[in-house]
Amino acid sequence: MKDSNSGGQRKLLLIDDDPNLILLVKDYLEFRGFTVTTADNGRAALDSLEQEAPDMIICDVMMPEMDGYAFVEQVRQNPAMEWIPILFLSAKGQSNDRIKGLNTGADVYMVKPFEPEELVAQVESSLKQASRLIRQQAKMGAEGPTIQVPFDVELTPTELKVVQFVARGMANREIADEMNVSQRTIESHVSNMLGKTGLHNRTELARWAIENNKA
């Protein structure tokens, strides 16, 4: 099992009221290099989002307390978190169910049961799409909350190369392959940059790099 405590890993919020599914999916995603926080309903997930914004949310539809539809509507109405990609997991696979999920604000709709590899592929695709959107917004000077970073932050040449790959939406293991180093080395570089800048996740790091012409 890969170490999931590195700040350089992409952070996912997994929401489902099935403890068995939570355990299996969490273990698999962590094995694939993600850091995973969990919640068993939408209300608990909103509380989690107040503490830390993940790079992506994976959410069940039918849950107690607050279902997936109500949760996604809350997220999309909040400017501080409405940008986060959301993937719906649901046992309801009819066309009208998919349409409702996507119209509610989900970016991807997957039907249970699903292949773990497909879930990872959808997550990777969504994160890359979010990265492309961030780059485009930065180029166009789109309005949004300013990324606050100390003015005297300096990156090493290696960190600069890594952050350029991060800004392209590449996963740590992809960057490691590109630079011919271990994934742990890349995680260490990203973690160091998060520490230097005071940013919370890879998405903010990518946006900061793009806005400051480092990527």
N, C-alpha and C positions, 0 to 999 in steps of 0.2 A: 504493500500500500504506500502510495506517495505521501510525503509530508504535506499536510494541508494547512500548515500554520504560516507559510511564507506570505509576506505582504505582496509579493510579486505575482501571485496567482489571481486569475480572474474569479470574481466573487459572484456566486449565484444564490438566490433565495428560492428555496423549494417549499411549496405549500401544498399539503395534502392531509386529509384526516385518516388515511390508512397508514398505520405505523409500519406495516410490513413493506409497503411500497416506498415509504420514506427511507427506510433502512437500506433497501436494495439500490434504489436510485442514487441516494447519497453516496454509498460506498463506490458505486461504479463511476460517478462523476468525479469523486475525489481521486480514484485510481487514474482517471484520465487527466488529472492535473488541475482541477478546479477546487476552490474553497467553497463549501456549501453550508449555508445557514438554513434552518428549517422552521416551519410554523405549521400548526394543524388547522388553522382557519384564517379567513381574511382579516379578521379583527386583530389577531395576534401578529399577522404579517405587517399590518399598518404600524403597529407598535415597533416592530423590528426596523421598519423603514425610517422611523424617526431617529433611530440610533445610527444607522449606516445604510448608505445607498449601494445596492449591488450593481454589478454590470448587467445582470439580466434576471428576470423572474420566471420561474416555472410554476404554474398554478393549476390545481384541480378546479373543476367547475362546481360540483356538488359537495358542499361542506356545511357543517353546522355554524352557528353564530353569524357568519357572513360568508355567503357563497362567492364563487369566483367572479361572477358577473358584477356584483356590487363592489367587490374589491377592485377590479380593474377600472370601474367607473370612478372610484375614489382616486386611484393613482393618476388617471388621465386628467382629472380636474385639478391636480396639484402641480403648479409650474416647477416646483423643486424636484419632482420625480417623474413627470409625464413623459420624459424622454426615454425611460428605461424600457428595453425590449421585453415583451411578455409572450410566453408560450403557454397555451392552454393544453392540459392533459384531461381527457374526458372519456368515459365509457360510452357516451352518447355520440354516435357517429353518423346520424342522418344529415342530409344536406342542410336542412333548416337549422340543425344544431350548430353545424360548422359556420353557417352564415351569421347566426346570432352571436357566436363567440367572436368572430372577426369584426362584426359591426360594433360590438361592445368596446373593442379597443385592443384585442389581442393581435399580435403580429403573426403568430403561427398557431395552428390548431392540430393537435395529434390525438388519435383515438387509441385508447387502451384496449387490449394489450399492444405494446409496441416493442420494437427491437431497440435495445440500448444503443447500438451503433447509430441508428437513425436519429435518436434523441440527441446524441452528441453532434451529429452532422447538422441538425437543425439549429442547435445552440451556436455552433461555430459559424454557421451562415448568418445568423441573426446578429452576432457580435461584429462580424465583418461589415455587414450592412450598416450597423450603427456607426461604426468607425468611418465608413465612407460618407455618411451624412454629416458627421462632425467635421470632417475635412472640408466638405463643400460649404457648410455654414461658416466655417472660419475664413475661407477664401472670399466669401461674399460679404463678410462683416456682419453676419446676422446678429441681432440683438439677443442678449441672454445674460445670465448672471456672470460677472467677471470672475475669472479664476485668480484667486489671491495667492501669490507665491512671493517669497522674499526676493528682492531685486538682485541680490548678490549670489544667487544660486549658480554654481558652475558644475557642468557635467564633464566627466572624463571623456576622452575620445571613444572609448568602448561604450560607455553609457549613452553617448550621443548616437552611436550606431544602433544600439538596442532600441532606444526610444523612437528612432525612425521606423523600425520594424513594427513596434507597438502601435504607432500611429497608422500603419497600414492594416491594422486589425489582425496581425499574425499572432498565433498562439506561442507560448513559451517554447514548446517542443519544436515548432516550425522555425523559430528564431535560432534555437540551438543547432538545428540541422544546417541552417544557412551559414552560421558562424563557426560550425565545426567544434562546438563545445558542449558541455553537459547541460541538461535542462536546469539542474540545480544552480549552475553558474548564472544562467539567464535570470532565474527567479531571484537570485541574490542581487543582481544589478538593478532589476526593477524595484525590489524592496528598498535598496539604497536610494534610488531616485525618489520614491514615495517619501522616504524619510527626509531627504534634503528639501523637497518642495513643500512638504506638509499636506500633500494631496491624499485623497482617500482611496482611489482605485485607478485602474489602468485607463478607464474612460476619461477621467479628469487629466491624467498624465498625458494622454494622446492629444487632448484638446489644447492643453498648455503648450505642448511642443509645437503644434501646428500654428497656434496664434502667435508664437514667439519665433517663428521661422527656424525652428530646430528640426523640423521634419518636412 
